[in-house]
Amino acid sequence: MKVLFALLFVGTFAFSQQLTLEQANHLASLPVKCLQQEYPNKLNQLLLNETELLSPKVLHPAFYGCFDWHSSVHGHWSLVYLLTHFKDIKDREQIIEKLKINLSKENIAQEIVYFEKAHEKSFERTYGWNWLLKLQYELEISKEPFAKELAQNLLPLTDLIVKRYIEFLPKLLYPIRVGTHSNTAYGLTNAWDYATYSENVALQKSIAEHAKRLFLKDENCPFYWEPSGTDFLSPCMEEVAIMQRVLPKDEFLPWLKKFAPQLFSKKWQWEVARVSDRTDGHLVHLDGLNFSRAWNLYFLIHQYPKQFSHLKPLADTHLSFSLPSIVDGNYEGEHWLASFALRAFEEKSKIK
């Protein structure tokens, strides 16, 4: 029965431009299930002494579910996005109530206490920071009544993260080009989107300046090196994504021709990433890679359809290939892959 549902889900999801209510209900069910599930949990905590041995919910009362802090954050983003776009989503009031409990003013204040520990300045840098600004952005643009209060509750933590970005970026002398959490380019994308929306000139200036410093001279990105064994981000496409944001058209397209000339070719093919064991929490990252490749390709196509519309079948292939993985019942993927699939569909839905 699970296999049949997966096939039906994939068949309609991958080849339509609009997410249906049925599909939205399923995507929402995954973060709803883990949002307040404390264990299993990966804290990524630095312990100074035994007094810091506390439960995930005590340390992170807002973002203790969904296995780790950043997955909890983007699980919250997924639910806010779906509530905003689907008025009739199943268990709507229950979902809103969970969001209100987790994102209370008091819980966010306790999250700030953790972030302000001198030995935790690098906590979730910059992957979790990037997702937090995505959540703040989604709450602020939503017209739903519940969102305004939660946006205000979250804002003090967001403001702290913005300061951390501005403090940290000048110190980062070299970019991190891996396909996992610490990828520098990815860690700037949602932050840039929030900075432009909120008209935070200082954050925009910092991201633009340092993205150019780190990436402007890059050429001939080795797409053929990808993927590495546990990637969920494409180092090449994440760099494209941030430079697409910070450079105007007359600078971006010439830069891209030097950095990724294959993207301009209608004959270029890029094999999807394959997972050998979806019960392995690291190997299943590769499903996320297919989704993140897709959303970056869609983002490129949306802004530059004349140059890159030929890439849409490639993006569709990546999206559809890994969709069955989000309904396979394995917590290793379920606690985070729905958010990645939804990000891909968010970008796909913008293409006319």
Stockholm file with secondary structure:
# STOCKHOLM 1.0

chainA/1-352         MKVLFALLFVGTFAFSQQLTLEQANHLASLPVKCLQQEYPNKLNQLLLNETELLSPKVLHPAFYGCFDWHSSVHGHWSLVYLLTHFKDIKDREQIIEKLKINLSKENIAQEIVYFEKAHEKSFERTYGWNWLLKLQYELEISKEPFAKELAQNLLPLTDLIVKRYIEFLPKLLYPIRVGTHSNTAYGLTNAWDYATYSENVALQKSIAEHAKRLFLKDENCPFYWEPSGTDFLSPCMEEVAIMQRVLPKDEFLPWLKKFAPQLFSKKWQWEVARVSDRTDGHLVHLDGLNFSRAWNLYFLIHQYPKQFSHLKPLADTHLSFSLPSIVDGNYEGEHWLASFALRAFEEKSKIK
#=GR chainA/1-352 SS CHHHHHHHHHHHHHTCSSCCHHHHHHHHHHHHHHTTCCCSCCCCCCCSSGGGCCCHHHHCSSSCCSSSHHHHHHHHHHHHHHHHHCTTCTTHHHHHHHHHHHTCHHHHHHHHHHHTSGGGTTTTTTHHHHHHHHHHHHHHHCCSHHHHHHHHHHHHHHHHHHHHHHHHGGGCCSCCCCSSTTCTTHHHHHHHHHHHHHTCHHHHHHHHHHHHHHHTTCCSCCGGGCCCTTCSSCHHHHHHHHHHHHSCHHHHHHHHHHHCGGGGCTTCCCCCCCCSCTTSTTTTHHHHHHHHHHHHHHHHHHHCHHHHGGGHHHHHHHHHHHGGGGGSCCHHHHTTHHHHHHHHHHHHTTCC
#=GC SS_cons         CHHHHHHHHHHHHHTCSSCCHHHHHHHHHHHHHHTTCCCSCCCCCCCSSGGGCCCHHHHCSSSCCSSSHHHHHHHHHHHHHHHHHCTTCTTHHHHHHHHHHHTCHHHHHHHHHHHTSGGGTTTTTTHHHHHHHHHHHHHHHCCSHHHHHHHHHHHHHHHHHHHHHHHHGGGCCSCCCCSSTTCTTHHHHHHHHHHHHHTCHHHHHHHHHHHHHHHTTCCSCCGGGCCCTTCSSCHHHHHHHHHHHHSCHHHHHHHHHHHCGGGGCTTCCCCCCCCSCTTSTTTTHHHHHHHHHHHHHHHHHHHCHHHHGGGHHHHHHHHHHHGGGGGSCCHHHHTTHHHHHHHHHHHHTTCC
//
